[in-house]
């Protein structure tokens, strides 16, 4: 019951979020640095915050008992075993410079098992979503079932990755050299995983992920094969 | 006369190219390496070739006297001073892994002076175009005039760049460190310059450009301020 209701809720979000973004984008982007270490730069914008507030309010209205965790605000505890996770803008750095590859990530889990996920890309006019059996992409409203690639030949696979600066350049150079021409370093954030589920790339290498970064993506990837 | 006719022609291309791509995308992508040096990887696909063939055929039909230069085929000499330049897929590497940031670039020049440019992004449902006075972006059919940013304060500007591997990682590290948090290395190819014209970023640093990479973009950037 809750499952079906949660899926329908998730499915209704892209239209709402895109409209919200369209209205909001008349205002400028204000960037601040949320890193405690002054030397680092971990940007957050007024858009991250207002997206998360808006998504929280929608969840709260429909599912007042469920837990909510999000990137910008405090955890809300649950009175049941259902939990929503929100990354209001995955790819804030891309967002700030106007690159259209950022997304809203929303996941739904039961007893810490990821059940449903949504990755909504307002500027790409597409979203990725999973139900209990399959994953889908909607591009400009047109639906396709996702099927990941079965290629595991290390000589021909296409790999996409992002190390988020955890290695120094020498180390990174060494890793990418090992994979040769098939490896492509792309800062596409969640889109990396969506392209995996779509079968456009064969593997993703990534470092330094946080729970709200990956929870919504797990069911989308799983259901694609 | 020729000027207005050329602009109208350029303006008619996105619809045609997107339809062409939609039909063609039912077939798979075949990648080959066109680098003469076996160690390098300079990918070209069947899509690069058929896009260029198609664009050449459209130009030839409308402007049989004009010169054409393109990335994949031989130069066609002119019997006048008008020249078309084609980069059928700018961002072939992005295209191969399914990243939606690749574009078709088409430029029009007179006596080697760039007059008009088109950057069409089929998977972003948008294109950038210039006429003799202004530059525009059409997003899902909705038109906006482009206005580049006036920010030249080195502490607050947003810079986007791509070195295409001409520097080793140490050197690259040094350059990006110098710019600090404002610098973002993004492999968005022509989209970097379109975001500049749109005022989303304040500066672009790029290396290793070829004529057909940049000719179509010059008028778009110039007219945006």
Interface residues (C-beta under 8 A of the other chain):
Chain A: X33 X41 X43 X93 X94 X96 X97 X98 X99 X100 X101 X123 X124 X125 X140 X158 X160 X168 X169 X170 X172 X173 X180 X181 X184 X185 X186 X187 X188 X191 X195 X198 X200 X201
Chain B: X33 X41 X43 X93 X94 X96 X97 X98 X99 X100 X101 X123 X124 X125 X140 X158 X160 X168 X169 X170 X172 X173 X180 X181 X184 X185 X186 X187 X188 X191 X195 X198 X200 X201
